[in-house]
Amino acid sequence: MKVDKYVLLPQPIEKDAIKLLEKNSISFVIADKPTFEVVKPLMKRCKAIILRTGIKITDELLEDADELLTISRTGGGVDNVDLDAATKKGIIVTSSIGVNTISVIEHALTLMLVLFKQIIILDRAVRENNFRIRYKNLPKDIYKKILGVVGFGRIGSGFARICKESFDMKILAFDEYLSEVKKKEYSSWVEFVDLEYLFKISDIVSIHIPLNEETRGIINNKYLSLMKNSAFLINTSRGGVINEKDLINVLIEKKIAGAGLDVFEKEPPDENNPLLKMDNVVLTPHSAALTEECVKRMAVSAVERVLDVFNGFIPDNIANPEVLKNPRWSTMKRKH
């Protein structure tokens, strides 16, 4: 169907979200592939983009997007959007941050349990008729262990709270952007420390920070080399925040006990990536938020924010709030 003005979907979204577009009589176009060559010609007349992770919206893609009002991410991160370029063109960029919180927390908890309980190794042994592996006592208790959390936002703090309340773990945290007021609110059960101390003391370190120029590769050998050889590392945020080469080295050299990774520097990882062959690593395909329920929530939320913009309301979760200074948004109203 050809339409003059429409919402562009570089990738398909869930049926519930499509129904919401149709209910509001919003025309939409789904790209055949989320590639530059396919998406570029579709940018010219679109009013909004509902964006998943399959393509990055770059300055070059935005060149002809003169009617584009908003880019709405189904996920919580906006690292696949050139925010500066969008802001210059007066385009509001939003995300579904918070919508995926509990799903990612559950995934991080699962990775932690699988690592401590050595589920992968034990499962394989049973299938290979090695029932006597039970006598090696490979699993470890989580109870009263020390958890280090890097990034204490919705997901990091929620994960830590469950670990504290369920397993009486000692909680260390690092978050240079968290206000002193918020830190005081957590002071009865969280100790805020520097990264060196956190990595040195923790029995498990869980990463919950966004990927940007400041955080890219921030978790490197400087910190990984400080970890206990019995400690585990979990990352459910973005692969780029860890120097993957440094992580591979400490895993190969058994300087840490293992890792649980939902994200990678390159996705999917290369076939010859050493992580794929390691017994002390648990891997999932950037799927922490891709539960049946969560993908529906994220897609519907993304559509709702587009509708808000179309109806003259300031949407939730604006990633580039300075864009509201643009004259095109001078009549925008707050919903509440």
Phi and psi in degrees as a GROMACS rama.xvg file:
@    title "Ramachandran Plot"
@    xaxis  label "Phi"
@    yaxis  label "Psi"
@TYPE xy
-95.3231  130.64  LYS-2
-133.665  153.241  VAL-3
-74.7715  -41.9101  ASP-4
-132.525  137.924  LYS-5
-161.245  170.733  TYR-6
-93.5947  131.429  VAL-7
-97.9351  130.341  LEU-8
-114.371  100.159  LEU-9
-60.3463  -25.5014  PRO-10
-136.519  155.925  GLN-11
-61.703  151.375  PRO-12
-122.203  172.601  ILE-13
-65.7343  153.722  GLU-14
-58.4636  -38.1964  LYS-15
-60.8106  -38.2877  ASP-16
-71.7611  -38.7807  ALA-17
-61.2017  -43.127  ILE-18
-61.479  -35.1956  LYS-19
-67.7278  -38.085  LEU-20
-62.4577  -46.6024  LEU-21
-65.262  -38.8113  GLU-22
-59.9957  -32.2736  LYS-23
-98.1544  14.2094  ASN-24
57.2248  38.8449  SER-25
-96.3873  121.854  ILE-26
-74.3621  146.945  SER-27
-146.117  154.596  PHE-28
-128.178  130.4  VAL-29
-101.762  121.983  ILE-30
-64.6599  145.897  ALA-31
-64.486  -37.9986  ASP-32
-143.513  147.264  LYS-33
-83.8345  57.9903  PRO-34
-115.915  158.368  THR-35
-56.2023  -46.0805  PHE-36
-62.7441  -36.4433  GLU-37
-80.9633  -41.7169  VAL-38
-76.3825  -36.5897  VAL-39
-50.6997  -50.5696  LYS-40
-65.7007  -21.5876  PRO-41
-84.0165  -8.29777  LEU-42
-75.3278  -24.3159  MET-43
-59.7713  -45.0357  LYS-44
-109.586  6.30117  ARG-45
-78.1713  146.993  CYS-46
-96.3888  -24.7436  LYS-47
-153.438  153.529  ALA-48
-122.155  128.928  ILE-49
-102.731  112.343  ILE-50
-112.405  128.621  LEU-51
-96.8895  -148.51  ARG-52
-105.223  2.0758  THR-53
-74.7437  -14.5313  GLY-54
-148.312  149.956  ILE-55
-100.14  131.081  LYS-56
-85.5073  103.501  ILE-57
-99.4179  171.756  THR-58
-57.0142  -40.6019  ASP-59
-65.8737  -39.0856  GLU-60
-66.2852  -30.7106  LEU-61
-84.2603  -4.72254  LEU-62
-52.3779  -45.9439  GLU-63
-100.382  7.6458  ASP-64
-87.7572  59.7754  ALA-65
-72.9192  -19.7545  ASP-66
-101.031  0.906675  GLU-67
-71.0191  125.708  LEU-68
-98.1056  -38.3262  LEU-69
-153.279  148.107  THR-70
-116.256  120.093  ILE-71
-115.52  112.031  SER-72
-80.3912  136.731  ARG-73
-74.4477  -27.9105  THR-74
-92.8148  -174.628  GLY-75
-88.3339  -20.4355  GLY-76
-98.7409  156.139  GLY-77
-125.206  26.3082  VAL-78
-72.6602  -7.13205  ASP-79
-103.375  28.259  ASN-80
-131.959  131.897  VAL-81
-76.9331  95.1203  ASP-82
-63.6327  -39.6022  LEU-83
-62.2819  -45.5486  ASP-84
-63.6188  -41.1844  ALA-85
-63.8717  -43.2175  ALA-86
-63.7115  -41.1815  THR-87
-60.263  -32.3173  LYS-88
-91.4241  3.97785  LYS-89
75.5335  26.2201  GLY-90
-95.8926  124.76  ILE-91
-78.1063  126.128  ILE-92
-110.576  126.907  VAL-93
-127.675  165.2  THR-94
-137.693  168.829  SER-95
-95.985  35.1281  SER-96
-56.2212  135.31  ILE-97
96.121  -29.9998  GLY-98
-69.121  -31.3732  VAL-99
-98.1067  7.96869  ASN-100
-54.2997  -56.0453  THR-101
-67.2147  -33.5332  ILE-102
-65.4731  -42.3989  SER-103
-69.849  -38.3127  VAL-104
-58.4607  -46.8591  ILE-105
-59.1596  -39.7172  GLU-106
-67.61  -43.411  HIS-107
-61.7638  -41.2917  ALA-108
-61.9501  -41.0716  LEU-109
-62.4142  -46.4422  THR-110
-60.1133  -41.5613  LEU-111
-62.2097  -46.0466  MET-112
-65.5002  -42.1248  LEU-113
-62.3313  -40.2532  VAL-114
-68.0389  -51.2368  LEU-115
-65.1755  -36.4896  PHE-116
-90.6384  -0.604016  LYS-117
54.6061  41.3401  GLN-118
-61.2867  -41.9933  ILE-119
-62.3969  -46.7307  ILE-120
-66.3334  -42.4293  ILE-121
-67.5786  -41.1723  LEU-122
-59.58  -46.4477  ASP-123
-62.3969  -40.7528  ARG-124
-63.5889  -43.0984  ALA-125
-62.1887  -41.9483  VAL-126
-65.816  -24.9272  ARG-127
-96.1807  15.7276  GLU-128
65.6247  28.5059  ASN-129
-106.403  67.6575  ASN-130
-70.5269  -21.279  PHE-131
-72.3801  -4.583  ARG-132
-61.7775  -19.756  ILE-133
-58.6278  -26.907  ARG-134
-80.5368  -5.05207  TYR-135
-82.2852  -10.497  LYS-136
52.5571  49.922  ASN-137
-72.0847  -36.361  LEU-138
-64.51  154.718  PRO-139
-124.629  150.746  LYS-140
-75.2125  144.932  ASP-141
-90.425  -24.933  ILE-142
-51.1452  124.693  TYR-143
65.7023  13.6868  LYS-144
-73.1013  169.195  LYS-145
-99.8465  122.318  ILE-146
-105.226  125.485  LEU-147
-105.116  124.902  GLY-148
-115.32  119.625  VAL-149
-99.764  105.904  VAL-150
100.572  108.331  GLY-151
-115.697  46.2296  PHE-152
-83.3278  -149.84  GLY-153
-56.725  -49.7639  ARG-154
-74.3233  -49.1357  ILE-155
-59.4761  -45.4236  GLY-156
-70.2857  -36.5229  SER-157
-66.4066  -41.7587  GLY-158
-61.4393  -46.2399  PHE-159
-62.7541  -40.3104  ALA-160
-62.6893  -43.2851  ARG-161
-62.5999  -42.5337  ILE-162
-64.1502  -36.6619  CYS-163
-69.2781  -48.7327  LYS-164
-73.8392  -33.7213  GLU-165
-89.0808  -35.497  SER-166
-122.662  6.09995  PHE-167
51.5576  39.9251  ASP-168
-76.5059  150.407  MET-169
-82.1482  131.627  LYS-170
-109.055  120.649  ILE-171
-108.964  145.602  LEU-172
-142.951  149.945  ALA-173
-131.709  125.502  PHE-174
-158.683  101.646  ASP-175
-74.3129  -11.3389  GLU-176
-99.4135  -10.3754  TYR-177
-74.0509  132.636  LEU-178
-68.1022  156.567  SER-179
-63.4139  -31.4247  GLU-180
-62.701  -46.332  VAL-181
-65.3399  -39.5555  LYS-182
-61.1194  -38.3595  LYS-183
-65.6632  -32.7178  LYS-184
-64.1512  -29.6358  GLU-185
-94.8434  -2.81722  TYR-186
-62.4248  -20.9808  SER-187
-73.0931  -17.9725  SER-188
-140.064  -0.402188  TRP-189
-127.911  136.291  VAL-190
-109.217  117.731  GLU-191
-86.8803  126.404  PHE-192
-135.934  174.65  VAL-193
-82.5235  167.988  ASP-194
-63.9128  -38.5535  LEU-195
-59.6087  -48.2182  GLU-196
-65.4785  -41.5196  TYR-197
-59.4474  -48.3723  LEU-198
-69.3838  -31.5297  PHE-199
-72.8224  -35.3614  LYS-200
-95.976  -30.2115  ILE-201
-70.1493  146.596  SER-202
-86.7213  -22.4346  ASP-203
-149.282  135.953  ILE-204
-115.837  128.418  VAL-205
-119.458  128.688  SER-206
-98.5014  128.841  ILE-207
-142.379  54.8712  HIS-208
-122.14  152.578  ILE-209
-74.8714  162.36  PRO-210
-95.9154  120.632  LEU-211
-149.676  -174.202  ASN-212
-64.6219  -28.4654  GLU-213
-77.5516  -31.0596  GLU-214
-100.455  -10.005  THR-215
-60.4601  121.501  ARG-216
69.0517  15.6114  GLY-217
-65.6948  -31.5736  ILE-218
-89.7291  97.4545  ILE-219
-129.409  -167.815  ASN-220
-59.494  -28.4596  ASN-221
-53.6517  -40.4572  LYS-222
-97.2075  -40.0281  TYR-223
-60.8841  -34.5235  LEU-224
-70.3546  -13.5747  SER-225
-85.592  -14.4027  LEU-226
-70.306  151.926  MET-227
-64.2717  148.76  LYS-228
-72.3906  -5.55084  ASN-229
-101.142  1.21344  SER-230
-90.8534  156.682  ALA-231
-116.666  155.601  PHE-232
-122.598  136.091  LEU-233
-124.374  137.341  ILE-234
-135.527  113.907  ASN-235
-119.525  18.2928  THR-236
-97.597  -89.9513  SER-237
-139.599  139.835  ARG-238
-62.0442  -32.6546  GLY-239
-67.2396  -13.2245  GLY-240
-76.9656  -15.5699  VAL-241
-107.468  134.929  ILE-242
-73.7093  101.835  ASN-243
-63.7513  -34.7436  GLU-244
-62.4192  -43.0829  LYS-245
-65.1546  -39.8601  ASP-246
-63.6104  -44.5232  LEU-247
-58.7882  -41.5098  ILE-248
-62.6277  -45.4034  ASN-249
-70.2674  -28.2513  VAL-250
-71.5504  -44.0129  LEU-251
-61.7435  -41.0265  ILE-252
-83.1475  3.01664  GLU-253
59.3298  30.32  LYS-254
-75.7905  -19.6608  LYS-255
-130.408  162.448  ILE-256
-76.6079  -29.2155  ALA-257
168.229  -178.948  GLY-258
-147.355  151.529  ALA-259
-120.437  113.831  GLY-260
-122.457  123.831  LEU-261
-100.094  -10.8048  ASP-262
-136.812  157.214  VAL-263
-140.237  160.699  PHE-264
-60.8823  -41.389  GLU-265
-120.689  129.686  LYS-266
-124.638  127.672  GLU-267
-68.8867  158.481  PRO-268
-66.4457  153.844  PRO-269
-60.8707  151.564  ASP-270
-61.1886  -27.2364  GLU-271
-95.9741  12.7596  ASN-272
-64.0831  122.696  ASN-273
-56.91  -26.0245  PRO-274
-58.6419  -31.0834  LEU-275
-68.8417  -15.7909  LEU-276
-112.675  7.57875  LYS-277
-91.7052  133.337  MET-278
-75.9463  -21.2954  ASP-279
-97.0876  20.2691  ASN-280
-128.62  134.696  VAL-281
-108.941  126.146  VAL-282
-121.003  138.009  LEU-283
-133.702  155.434  THR-284
-89.3706  61.6711  PRO-285
49.6341  51.3993  HIS-286
-118.83  11.1119  SER-287
-56.5245  -38.9215  ALA-288
-95.8707  0.289443  ALA-289
-94.356  47.6075  LEU-290
-79.8285  161.476  THR-291
-55.1173  -42.0191  GLU-292
-76.4008  -40.1201  GLU-293
-70.0322  -39.4041  CYS-294
-63.3618  -32.8998  VAL-295
-67.6419  -45.6443  LYS-296
-60.0733  -43.9598  ARG-297
-66.878  -42.945  MET-298
-67.1586  -43.1573  ALA-299
-63.485  -42.0039  VAL-300
-61.1119  -40.4262  SER-301
-62.6114  -41.9742  ALA-302
-66.5234  -41.4638  VAL-303
-59.7877  -37.3528  GLU-304
-71.0282  -35.0583  ARG-305
-62.865  -43.9413  VAL-306
-61.5266  -38.4597  LEU-307
-59.4951  -46.8967  ASP-308
-61.3311  -45.4629  VAL-309
-60.3408  -31.5507  PHE-310
-93.4053  7.47149  ASN-311
84.6343  16.8698  GLY-312
-105.194  147.45  PHE-313
-72.5964  121.32  ILE-314
-77.9763  166.464  PRO-315
-75.7888  160.703  ASP-316
56.3188  49.2043  ASN-317
-75.9753  124.649  ILE-318
-82.8938  -20.7445  ALA-319
-127.624  67.2698  ASN-320
-57.4418  -23.8417  PRO-321
-63.3856  -18.1994  GLU-322
-63.912  -23.1132  VAL-323
-67.6061  -12.6553  LEU-324
-75.7859  -14.8255  LYS-325
-63.9533  135.298  ASN-326
-54.0214  -26.8279  PRO-327
-64.8145  -16.207  ARG-328
-109.662  16.491  TRP-329
-64.2245  -22.469  SER-330
-102.176  6.80521  THR-331
-63.3995  141.849  MET-332
-116.054  154.142  LYS-333
-85.974  143.797  ARG-334
-71.2919  -31.3039  LYS-335
